[in-house]
Amino acid sequence: MAYDYQAVHALDGMIGAISERRLNHLAAHRTTAIATVLAAPGQTAEAAGILVANGEFEARFSGPGEWLVLSEVHAPETLAAELGLRLGHFAFVADQSHGRVALTLSGPDAARILANGIAVDLHPEAFPVGRAANVLCNHLSVNLARTGEASFDLVVMRSFADALVGDLKVMARSFDLSVDFATR
């Protein structure tokens, strides 16, 4: 028996079109390519040097010698291959595109919303643009990155995406938050 599989986003049917985008907005990305890079033993500096942002992808700290790499330019099928070619024997690369979901929380109250469930100082001096960390958002492990003065990206495992969106909605109860798929 043949099966016809279709790629379905983890949040399809759970969030949808909104009538208007509010100042505080949570956007789920449909096509972000995501890979994990783990430096080979003794090769952390070399791998880090190769992963310097070049416009095609963004490497985010995930742990010592480990990065989460996101790209809006590469297709999920090509990011891991491209990274593997660039990094060679300096690191190991694993595609995570279908196993993780990327979200962007933006707006004037984004840091205050996150402060309701994340125990990290999000003041711009303590957590500047470009900084990333693995944190707990309530009970869920996420990779949090500050992408702008009032913008944060959260990357979560696919099976926890719905729970994270629900948690963020609760964390934003006293703020005007809209939720939808990203248009970029």
C-alpha positions as CSV (number, residue, x, y, z in Angstrom):
1,M,0.0,0.0,0.0
2,A,1.4,3.4,-1.0
3,Y,1.1,6.4,1.3
4,D,1.1,10.0,0.2
5,Y,2.8,12.1,3.0
6,Q,2.4,15.8,3.1
7,A,4.5,18.2,5.2
8,V,2.3,19.9,7.8
9,H,3.5,22.6,10.1
10,A,3.2,21.7,13.8
11,L,0.8,24.7,14.3
12,D,-1.5,24.2,11.3
13,G,-5.0,24.3,12.5
14,M,-4.0,25.8,15.9
15,I,-3.3,29.4,14.8
16,G,-4.7,31.1,11.8
17,A,-5.4,34.3,9.9
18,I,-6.0,37.3,12.1
19,S,-7.9,40.4,11.2
20,E,-5.1,42.8,12.2
21,R,-1.6,42.5,13.6
22,R,-1.2,44.1,17.0
23,L,1.8,45.9,18.4
24,N,2.8,42.8,20.3
25,H,2.9,39.9,17.8
26,L,3.9,36.3,17.9
27,A,4.8,34.9,14.4
28,A,5.3,31.2,13.6
29,H,7.8,30.7,10.7
30,R,6.8,28.1,8.1
31,T,10.0,27.7,6.1
32,T,12.9,28.3,8.4
33,A,15.8,25.9,7.8
34,I,17.3,24.8,11.1
35,A,20.5,22.7,11.7
36,T,22.5,21.8,14.8
37,V,26.3,22.1,14.5
38,L,28.6,20.3,17.0
39,A,32.3,21.1,16.8
40,A,34.6,18.2,16.5
41,P,36.9,17.6,19.5
42,G,39.5,20.4,19.7
43,Q,37.9,22.2,16.7
44,T,35.6,24.7,18.4
45,A,37.5,27.9,17.3
46,E,37.8,26.8,13.7
47,A,34.1,25.9,13.5
48,A,33.1,29.2,15.2
49,G,35.2,31.1,12.7
50,I,33.4,29.4,9.7
51,L,30.0,30.0,11.3
52,V,30.4,33.8,11.4
53,A,27.2,35.3,10.0
54,N,27.3,35.9,6.2
55,G,23.7,36.7,5.3
56,E,22.8,33.2,4.3
57,F,22.4,31.9,7.8
58,E,22.6,32.8,11.5
59,A,24.5,30.7,14.0
60,R,23.2,30.9,17.6
61,F,25.0,29.7,20.7
62,S,23.4,26.5,22.0
63,G,26.2,25.3,24.3
64,P,30.0,24.9,24.4
65,G,31.0,24.0,20.9
66,E,27.4,23.8,19.8
67,W,25.3,26.1,17.6
68,L,21.8,26.2,16.3
69,V,21.9,27.5,12.7
70,L,18.8,29.2,11.1
71,S,18.4,30.3,7.5
72,E,15.5,31.9,5.6
73,V,17.7,31.7,2.4
74,H,18.4,28.0,2.3
75,A,15.7,25.3,1.9
76,P,15.6,22.8,4.8
77,E,17.0,20.2,2.4
78,T,20.1,22.3,1.5
79,L,21.2,24.0,4.8
80,A,22.7,20.9,6.4
81,A,24.5,20.0,3.2
82,E,25.9,23.5,2.7
83,L,27.1,23.6,6.3
84,G,28.7,20.2,6.0
85,L,30.6,21.4,3.0
86,R,31.8,24.6,4.7
87,L,32.7,23.0,8.0
88,G,34.3,19.8,6.6
89,H,36.0,17.8,9.4
90,F,35.7,20.7,11.9
91,A,32.2,19.9,12.9
92,F,29.2,17.6,12.7
93,V,25.9,18.8,11.2
94,A,22.4,17.5,11.7
95,D,19.3,18.9,10.0
96,Q,16.6,19.9,12.5
97,S,14.2,21.7,10.1
98,H,11.3,19.3,10.5
99,G,11.9,18.7,14.2
100,R,11.9,22.3,15.4
101,V,9.7,25.3,15.1
102,A,10.9,28.9,15.0
103,L,8.7,31.7,16.5
104,T,9.3,35.4,16.7
105,L,7.9,37.5,19.5
106,S,8.1,41.2,18.7
107,G,6.6,44.4,20.0
108,P,7.2,47.1,22.7
109,D,6.3,44.6,25.5
110,A,8.1,41.5,24.1
111,A,10.7,41.4,26.9
112,R,8.0,42.0,29.6
113,I,5.9,39.2,28.1
114,L,8.9,36.8,28.2
115,A,9.8,37.9,31.7
116,N,6.6,36.2,32.9
117,G,8.0,32.8,32.1
118,I,11.8,33.0,31.5
119,A,14.3,33.4,34.4
120,V,16.8,35.4,32.3
121,D,17.6,39.1,32.6
122,L,16.4,40.4,29.2
123,H,17.6,44.0,29.8
124,P,19.4,45.1,26.6
125,E,22.7,45.5,28.5
126,A,22.5,42.0,29.9
127,F,21.0,40.3,26.8
128,P,21.9,42.4,23.8
129,V,20.9,42.0,20.2
130,G,22.7,38.9,18.8
131,R,22.8,37.0,22.2
132,A,21.3,33.6,22.4
133,A,20.8,31.1,25.2
134,N,19.0,27.9,26.0
135,V,16.4,28.7,28.6
136,L,13.3,27.3,30.2
137,C,10.1,29.0,29.2
138,N,7.8,27.9,32.0
139,H,8.5,24.1,31.7
140,L,9.7,24.0,28.0
141,S,13.3,24.1,26.8
142,V,13.7,26.7,24.1
143,N,16.6,28.5,22.4
144,L,16.0,32.2,22.9
145,A,17.7,34.8,20.8
146,R,17.4,38.6,20.8
147,T,17.1,39.7,17.2
148,G,16.2,43.3,17.7
149,E,15.6,45.9,20.4
150,A,12.1,44.6,20.8
151,S,12.2,41.3,19.0
152,F,13.1,37.7,20.1
153,D,13.2,34.4,18.3
154,L,12.3,31.2,20.1
155,V,13.2,27.8,18.7
156,V,11.4,24.8,20.3
157,M,11.1,21.2,19.5
158,R,8.2,20.5,17.1
159,S,6.1,18.5,19.5
160,F,6.2,21.3,22.1
161,A,5.3,24.2,19.7
162,D,1.6,24.2,20.6
163,A,2.3,24.2,24.3
164,L,4.8,27.0,23.9
165,V,2.3,29.2,21.9
166,G,-0.3,28.5,24.6
167,D,2.2,29.4,27.4
168,L,3.1,32.7,25.5
169,K,-0.5,33.6,25.2
170,V,-1.0,33.1,28.9
171,M,2.2,35.1,29.7
172,A,0.8,37.9,27.5
173,R,-2.6,38.1,29.1
174,S,-2.1,41.6,30.3
175,F,-0.7,42.7,26.9
176,D,-2.4,42.9,23.5
177,L,-0.9,40.0,21.6
178,S,-1.7,38.7,18.1
179,V,-0.6,35.3,16.9
180,D,-0.3,34.2,13.2
181,F,2.1,32.6,10.7
182,A,5.0,34.9,9.6
183,T,4.7,36.5,6.2
184,R,8.4,36.8,5.5
